[in-house]
Amino acid sequence: MKNFKTNPGVAIALGIAIGAAVGVATGNLALWLALGVAIGGGLSAAAASRKPKDPD
C-alpha cells in the first residue's frame, strides 16, 4: 500500500458534507453543520498525529 498524507481540508469538507446532509434530513441544519465541522476537525487532527508504520 502506498504511503500518503491526508489533506486536513478534505476531512473538514467531508465532515461539513455529512453534517449538512444529516441537518437537512432532520431539519436542524445549524446544529448538524457545527457538529460536522467539529467531527471533521477531529478527523484531521487524528490523521495528522498518526505515526507511519515501519515497512518491515
Backbone as a printed PyTorch tensor [residue, N CA C, xyz], in Angstrom:
tensor([[[  0.8450,  -1.1700,   0.0000],
         [  0.0000,   0.0000,   0.0000],
         [  0.8920,   1.2350,   0.0000]],

        [[  0.5100,   2.2310,  -0.7700],
         [  1.2960,   3.4480,  -0.8610],
         [  1.0750,   4.3160,   0.3740]],

        [[  2.1440,   5.0060,   0.7700],
         [  2.0170,   5.9600,   1.8640],
         [  1.5060,   7.2790,   1.3000]],

        [[  0.5790,   7.8980,   1.9720],
         [  0.0640,   9.1840,   1.5290],
         [ -0.3420,  10.0060,   2.7370]],

        [[ -0.3320,  11.3140,   2.5490],
         [ -0.7650,  12.2150,   3.6100],
         [ -2.1750,  12.6890,   3.3030]],

        [[ -2.9690,  12.8010,   4.3330],
         [ -4.3380,  13.2750,   4.1730],
         [ -4.3510,  14.7910,   4.3260]],

        [[ -4.9470,  15.4650,   3.3670],
         [ -5.0840,  16.9090,   3.4380],
         [ -6.1160,  17.2380,   4.5160]],

        [[ -5.7790,  18.1310,   5.4680],
         [ -6.7460,  18.4410,   6.5320],
         [ -8.0520,  19.0230,   6.0010]],

        [[ -7.9880,  19.7240,   4.8890],
         [ -9.1930,  20.3050,   4.3190],
         [-10.1830,  19.2600,   3.8460]],

        [[ -9.6750,  18.1130,   3.4220],
         [-10.5580,  17.0440,   2.9410],
         [-11.3930,  16.4920,   4.0920]],

        [[-10.7770,  16.2950,   5.2410],
         [-11.5120,  15.7630,   6.3900],
         [-12.5680,  16.7540,   6.8670]],

        [[-12.2260,  18.0390,   6.8790],
         [-13.1930,  19.0460,   7.3140],
         [-14.3420,  19.1460,   6.3110]],

        [[-14.0120,  19.1070,   5.0170],
         [-15.0590,  19.1670,   3.9900],
         [-15.9780,  17.9570,   4.0700]],

        [[-15.4090,  16.7990,   4.3400],
         [-16.2210,  15.5930,   4.4890],
         [-17.1510,  15.7170,   5.6960]],

        [[-16.6360,  16.2410,   6.7990],
         [-17.4720,  16.4510,   7.9790],
         [-18.5940,  17.4390,   7.7200]],

        [[-18.2890,  18.5150,   6.9800],
         [-19.3200,  19.5020,   6.6450],
         [-20.3880,  18.8760,   5.7550]],

        [[-19.9590,  18.0870,   4.7780],
         [-20.9210,  17.4610,   3.8640],
         [-21.8440,  16.5040,   4.6060]],

        [[-21.2750,  15.6870,   5.4730],
         [-22.0960,  14.7450,   6.2370],
         [-23.0180,  15.5010,   7.1980]],

        [[-22.4810,  16.5250,   7.8630],
         [-23.2950,  17.3210,   8.7760],
         [-24.4320,  18.0300,   8.0700]],

        [[-24.1630,  18.5550,   6.8740],
         [-25.2130,  19.2340,   6.1150],
         [-26.2960,  18.2510,   5.6810]],

        [[-25.8910,  17.0670,   5.2520],
         [-26.8720,  16.0680,   4.8210],
         [-27.7650,  15.6370,   5.9820]],

        [[-27.1620,  15.3750,   7.1250],
         [-27.9560,  14.9720,   8.2890],
         [-28.8190,  16.1390,   8.7630]],

        [[-28.2660,  17.3550,   8.7060],
         [-29.0210,  18.5330,   9.1260],
         [-30.2490,  18.7830,   8.2780]],

        [[-30.1180,  18.6140,   6.9760],
         [-31.2730,  18.7910,   6.0910],
         [-32.2960,  17.6910,   6.3390]],

        [[-31.8200,  16.4730,   6.5550],
         [-32.7320,  15.3480,   6.7690],
         [-33.5110,  15.4870,   8.0780]],

        [[-32.8690,  16.0290,   9.0990],
         [-33.5300,  16.1460,  10.3990],
         [-34.2000,  17.4940,  10.6170]],

        [[-33.9000,  18.4670,   9.7640],
         [-34.4910,  19.7880,   9.9200],
         [-33.7680,  20.6720,  10.9100]],

        [[-32.5700,  20.3000,  11.3100],
         [-31.7930,  21.0950,  12.2550],
         [-30.4010,  21.3140,  11.6700]],

        [[-30.3440,  22.1360,  10.6230],
         [-29.1080,  22.3260,   9.8690],
         [-28.0160,  22.9880,  10.7000]],

        [[-28.3560,  23.9730,  11.5150],
         [-27.3450,  24.7020,  12.2800],
         [-26.5860,  23.7750,  13.2330]],

        [[-27.2980,  22.9220,  13.9190],
         [-26.6630,  22.0010,  14.8610],
         [-25.7550,  21.0210,  14.1410]],

        [[-26.2640,  20.3750,  13.1040],
         [-25.5010,  19.3320,  12.4360],
         [-24.3550,  19.8830,  11.6000]],

        [[-24.4790,  21.1140,  11.1050],
         [-23.3740,  21.7270,  10.3840],
         [-22.2140,  22.0020,  11.3370]],

        [[-22.5300,  22.5000,  12.5290],
         [-21.4950,  22.7320,  13.5320],
         [-20.8650,  21.4170,  13.9890]],

        [[-21.6770,  20.3960,  14.1770],
         [-21.1340,  19.0900,  14.5580],
         [-20.2720,  18.5020,  13.4450]],

        [[-20.6510,  18.7200,  12.2040],
         [-19.8560,  18.2440,  11.0810],
         [-18.4900,  18.8980,  11.0290]],

        [[-18.4320,  20.2010,  11.3070],
         [-17.1460,  20.9000,  11.3490],
         [-16.2850,  20.3490,  12.4810]],

        [[-16.8900,  20.1140,  13.6400],
         [-16.1410,  19.5800,  14.7800],
         [-15.6350,  18.1680,  14.5000]],

        [[-16.4630,  17.3420,  13.9090],
         [-16.0470,  15.9730,  13.5830],
         [-14.9480,  15.9900,  12.5320]],

        [[-15.0760,  16.8390,  11.5270],
         [-14.0410,  16.9520,  10.5020],
         [-12.7210,  17.4440,  11.0640]],

        [[-12.7810,  18.3960,  11.9740],
         [-11.5600,  18.8640,  12.6270],
         [-10.9060,  17.7840,  13.4650]],

        [[-11.7150,  17.0120,  14.1440],
         [-11.1710,  15.8930,  14.9230],
         [-10.5420,  14.8300,  14.0500]],

        [[-11.1760,  14.5450,  12.9230],
         [-10.6060,  13.5600,  11.9970],
         [ -9.2870,  14.0400,  11.4070]],

        [[ -9.2070,  15.3230,  11.0690],
         [ -7.9630,  15.8310,  10.5000],
         [ -6.8560,  15.8540,  11.5460]],

        [[ -7.1860,  16.1560,  12.7930],
         [ -6.1860,  16.1300,  13.8570],
         [ -5.7180,  14.7050,  14.1300]],

        [[ -6.6310,  13.7580,  14.0910],
         [ -6.2570,  12.3610,  14.3120],
         [ -5.3850,  11.8380,  13.1780]],

        [[ -5.6930,  12.2340,  11.9540],
         [ -4.8890,  11.7910,  10.8110],
         [ -3.5050,  12.4180,  10.8390]],

        [[ -3.3990,  13.6510,  11.3230],
         [ -2.1070,  14.3270,  11.3740],
         [ -1.2120,  13.7440,  12.4590]],

        [[ -1.7940,  13.2560,  13.5430],
         [ -0.9920,  12.7390,  14.6490],
         [ -0.6560,  11.2620,  14.5040]],

        [[ -1.2190,  10.6140,  13.4920],
         [ -0.9670,   9.1890,  13.2880],
         [  0.4620,   8.9720,  12.8080]],

        [[  1.1560,   8.0420,  13.4260],
         [  2.5340,   7.7450,  13.0530],
         [  2.5480,   6.7130,  11.9320]],

        [[  3.4650,   6.8690,  10.9810],
         [  3.5450,   5.8740,   9.9000],
         [  4.0650,   4.5310,  10.4140]],

        [[  3.6140,   3.4540,   9.7720],
         [  4.0560,   2.1150,  10.1570],
         [  5.4550,   1.8510,   9.6180]],

        [[  6.1940,   1.0080,  10.3220],
         [  7.5230,   0.6110,   9.8510],
         [  7.3800,  -0.3540,   8.6830]],

        [[  8.0990,  -0.1260,   7.5940],
         [  7.9860,  -1.0300,   6.4310],
         [  8.8330,  -2.2880,   6.5930]],

        [[  8.5190,  -3.1240,   7.5450],
         [  9.2970,  -4.3610,   7.7770],
         [  8.9140,  -5.4420,   6.8200]]])
